[in-house]
Amino acid sequence: MKLRTRIVILLLAAIAASGMVLRVLSASAQEEQVWVVRIEGEIDQAKAAHLSRSLSAAADQPVRAVVLLVNTPGGRLDAALDMKDAILDSPKPTIALVDRQALSAGALITIAAEEIYMVPGSIMGAATPVSAFTGETASEKVISAVRTSFAATAETRGRDPEVAEAMVDPSVQIDGLIEAGRLLTFDAGEAQQWGYTDGVVSGLDQLLAQKSLDQISLVVSSPTFLERLVKVLTHPLVSTLLLVAEVLGLI
């Protein structure tokens, strides 16, 4: 097994055993809580581990809802698929709040939530997969798989699956929304018109007030040290250095 793969597996195992590390804002174990998980920056395996751990821990607590604060340009497809599955499997209600952007992998994560809210000026979509090495559009096989995943996720949440497909495949045409040859990216108003947001709010405070959750204790899930370390070790530059070290070790 490759050196960097072994390191990542060992770290992820340690994360699973480390338990939940939370920054608690006036919360006790007995009272109802709202948990917040930030999904910001590039999507990677560290964020997938953090989200999965948070949702698993929330399942055993008196959590009324888990709010996902989304602001991402996208990232790794494998990590996004893991995060999508974790959200769909969550026994607690999930609410995605798009704060500025939920693009590419971020759009899939957002669509997986039971409810979606957006702040004014935010956008969601533009999810055609591209190669991490060349930046070119992925093969038809990959696009087909991602398109199906988007459609199935949207349908599971009662949203129009064809609209989700249009975020991935520019060949999808929807009268009154998107013409063939263009990739769908929603703004907040369009998303509301087409059933891809449950409302437009100024931010987290207004969302909590609108959902009658503003009087409930707020708990913010923070990444553990090990999750931050995984993020560093899985960075392309660090992965390359580990590969070089592995080759030198073989020599």
C-alpha positions in Angstrom: 0.0 0.0 0.0 1.3 3.5 -0.8 2.8 5.5 2.0 0.5 8.4 1.7 -2.5 6.1 1.5 -1.5 4.4 4.7 -1.0 7.7 6.4 -4.5 9.0 5.4 -6.2 5.7 6.4 -4.5 5.8 9.8 -5.5 9.4 10.4 -9.1 8.8 9.3 -9.3 5.9 11.7 -7.9 8.1 14.5 -10.5 10.7 13.7 -13.3 8.1 14.0 -12.0 7.1 17.4 -11.4 10.6 18.6 -15.0 11.5 19.2 -16.8 14.8 18.7 -15.0 18.0 19.3 -17.4 20.9 19.5 -17.4 24.6 20.3 -20.5 24.8 22.4 -22.4 28.1 22.7 -24.4 27.9 25.9 -25.7 24.3 25.3 -26.2 21.4 27.7 -26.6 17.7 26.9 -30.3 17.7 28.1 -31.7 20.7 26.2 -32.5 20.9 22.5 -29.8 22.1 20.2 -29.2 23.3 16.7 -25.9 22.2 15.2 -24.0 24.2 12.6 -21.4 22.6 10.3 -19.4 24.9 8.0 -18.6 23.6 4.5 -16.3 26.3 3.2 -13.5 26.3 0.7 -12.5 23.4 -1.4 -14.2 20.1 -0.9 -11.8 17.4 0.2 -11.7 14.2 2.3 -11.0 16.2 5.5 -14.3 18.0 5.1 -16.1 14.7 4.3 -14.7 13.2 7.5 -15.7 16.3 9.5 -19.3 16.3 8.2 -19.7 12.5 8.6 -18.5 12.7 12.2 -20.7 15.6 13.0 -23.8 14.0 11.6 -23.1 10.8 13.4 -22.6 12.5 16.7 -25.8 14.6 16.2 -27.8 11.5 15.8 -27.2 10.7 19.5 -28.0 14.2 20.8 -31.2 16.2 21.3 -30.6 18.0 18.0 -33.6 19.7 16.4 -31.8 20.4 13.1 -28.3 20.5 11.5 -27.5 23.6 9.5 -24.9 23.3 6.8 -23.3 26.6 6.0 -22.2 26.2 2.4 -19.7 28.5 0.6 -17.6 26.5 -1.8 -16.4 26.5 -5.4 -16.4 22.7 -5.4 -13.7 20.1 -5.1 -13.2 16.4 -5.1 -16.0 14.3 -6.5 -15.3 11.3 -4.2 -15.5 13.5 -1.1 -18.7 15.2 -2.3 -20.4 11.8 -2.9 -19.4 10.7 0.6 -20.8 13.9 2.0 -24.0 13.6 0.0 -24.6 10.1 1.3 -23.9 11.2 4.9 -26.5 14.0 4.6 -29.1 11.7 3.0 -28.6 9.1 5.8 -28.8 11.6 8.6 -31.7 10.9 11.0 -31.7 14.6 12.0 -33.3 17.3 9.7 -30.7 19.0 7.6 -30.9 22.6 6.3 -28.4 23.9 3.8 -27.7 27.7 3.8 -25.9 28.8 0.7 -23.7 31.8 1.8 -22.3 33.1 -1.5 -21.7 30.0 -3.6 -22.5 26.3 -3.8 -20.8 25.3 -7.1 -19.9 22.0 -8.6 -19.4 19.5 -5.7 -21.0 22.0 -3.4 -24.2 22.0 -5.4 -24.6 18.2 -4.9 -24.0 18.6 -1.1 -26.6 21.4 -1.0 -29.2 19.4 -3.0 -28.9 16.5 -0.5 -30.2 18.6 2.4 -33.9 18.4 3.2 -34.3 22.2 3.0 -32.2 24.8 1.1 -32.0 28.5 1.9 -29.9 31.1 0.1 -28.6 34.6 0.9 -29.2 37.4 -1.6 -26.5 37.3 -4.3 -25.6 33.7 -3.8 -25.4 31.1 -6.6 -25.7 27.4 -7.0 -24.9 25.0 -9.9 -22.2 24.8 -12.5 -21.4 21.1 -11.7 -19.8 19.6 -14.8 -17.0 17.4 -13.5 -13.5 18.2 -14.7 -10.1 16.4 -14.5 -8.1 17.4 -11.4 -4.9 17.1 -13.5 -5.8 18.8 -16.8 -8.8 21.0 -15.9 -10.6 19.6 -18.9 -14.1 18.3 -18.9 -14.4 14.7 -17.7 -15.3 11.8 -19.9 -18.9 11.2 -21.0 -18.9 8.2 -18.6 -18.1 10.3 -15.6 -20.5 13.1 -16.6 -23.3 10.5 -17.0 -22.6 9.1 -13.5 -22.5 12.5 -11.9 -25.6 13.6 -13.8 -27.5 10.5 -12.5 -26.3 11.1 -8.9 -27.5 14.7 -9.0 -30.9 13.7 -10.4 -31.4 10.9 -7.9 -30.4 13.1 -5.0 -32.8 15.8 -6.2 -35.6 13.4 -6.7 -35.1 11.9 -3.2 -35.6 15.4 -1.8 -38.7 16.1 -3.9 -37.0 18.4 -6.3 -37.2 18.4 -10.1 -34.4 15.9 -11.2 -34.1 17.4 -14.7 -33.1 20.7 -13.2 -30.3 19.0 -11.3 -29.2 17.3 -14.4 -28.9 20.7 -16.2 -26.4 21.7 -13.6 -24.1 18.9 -14.7 -24.8 18.4 -18.4 -25.0 21.4 -20.8 -26.9 19.3 -23.3 -30.0 19.3 -21.0 -32.6 21.9 -22.2 -35.5 23.1 -20.0 -38.0 25.5 -21.5 -38.1 28.8 -19.7 -34.9 28.0 -17.7 -31.9 26.9 -19.7 -31.2 26.4 -23.4 -29.0 23.5 -24.8 -25.3 24.2 -24.7 -25.3 26.2 -21.5 -24.7 25.0 -18.0 -27.2 25.9 -15.3 -26.3 28.1 -12.4 -29.1 29.4 -10.2 -29.2 32.8 -8.5 -31.3 32.9 -5.3 -34.4 34.2 -7.2 -34.3 31.6 -9.9 -33.7 28.8 -7.4 -36.8 29.9 -5.5 -38.9 30.0 -8.7 -37.9 26.5 -9.6 -38.2 24.9 -6.2 -34.5 24.7 -5.4 -34.6 26.9 -2.3 -37.1 27.2 0.4 -36.4 30.9 1.0 -34.0 33.8 0.7 -32.6 35.0 4.1 -30.0 37.6 5.1 -27.9 35.0 7.0 -27.9 32.4 9.7 -29.7 34.6 12.3 -32.6 35.2 10.0 -32.8 31.6 9.0 -32.9 30.4 12.7 -35.6 33.0 13.5 -37.7 32.1 10.4 -37.5 28.4 11.4 -38.3 29.2 15.1 -34.9 27.9 16.1 -33.4 31.1 17.4 -34.2 30.4 21.0 -32.5 27.0 20.9 -28.9 26.5 22.0 -26.5 26.7 19.1 -23.6 24.2 18.7 -20.9 24.8 16.1 -19.0 21.7 15.0 -15.3 22.4 14.5 -12.7 20.2 12.7 -10.4 18.2 14.9 -6.7 18.6 14.8 -6.5 15.3 12.9 -9.0 16.4 10.3 -6.9 19.5 9.8 -3.8 17.3 9.4 -5.6 15.1 6.8 -6.4 18.3 4.9 -2.7 19.2 4.8 -1.5 15.7 3.9 -4.0 15.3 1.1 -3.1 18.7 -0.5 -1.7 18.0 -4.0 1.7 19.5 -3.2 2.1 17.5 0.0 0.8 14.3 -1.8 3.4 14.9 -4.5 6.2 15.2 -1.9 5.0 12.0 -0.2 5.1 10.2 -3.5 8.6 11.4 -4.1 9.6 10.2 -0.6 8.0 6.9 -1.4 9.9 6.5 -4.7 13.2 7.5 -2.9 12.4 4.9 -0.2 12.0 2.2 -2.9 15.3 3.2 -4.5 
